Amino acid sequence: MNQISQTTPTTIGQNDEITPRFAVLRARWHADLVDRAVDGFTDRMAERGIPAAAIDVIDLPGAFEIPLEAKRIAEAGRHVAVIAVGFVVDGGIYRHDFVARAVIEGLMRVQLDTGMPVFSVVLTPHHFHEHDVHQAFFTGHMTTKGQEAAEACLATPAVRDRLGDHAARPDAARPDAPRADAPRADAA
């Protein structure tokens, strides 16, 4: 069956291909690091068959603005999931842990109130200084976290339900991995 559910948010792309849509909310503070997470997410999704054209990246001033936009997107119903990306650090002016907590609690509230799956790549390092060692570490770390968000997104039942027939198999990027529906050697 290659039909898409009436409730699956989609876009019709080239060759009349129907593609489900994802929303990435990207805070612009520490954009160089945040962008690495978005790259990791979009690259991994592409490996799993979700093209970059199906991912709407929406820029926001900072992480604090993400929950409200996530709620607006969830209520609009045009996406199958929301992915929040930000980097909240101690700037010495305010308590960054309060901001981080407000963002994460807000995202959870959106998810529970609307039923829209929401994934967080809003990181709050204990110590961050803008020197070469931390920049290098967090550049790699944010890329990894973006990839992990893509994997979590595609492995979450609520997203798979929304994707319907477009669901990517969790083992799609690993051709050597056994398929979930393959018969097991030890099955009697």
PyMOL commands that set and color helices and strands:
alter all, ss='L'
color gray80, all
select helices_A, chain A and resi 14-16+31-47+52-54+63-76+96-114+132-155+157-166
alter helices_A, ss='H'
color red, helices_A
select strands_A, chain A and resi 10-12+18-20+22-27+55-60+81-87+118-123
alter strands_A, ss='S'
color yellow, strands_A
deselect
rebuild
show_as cartoon
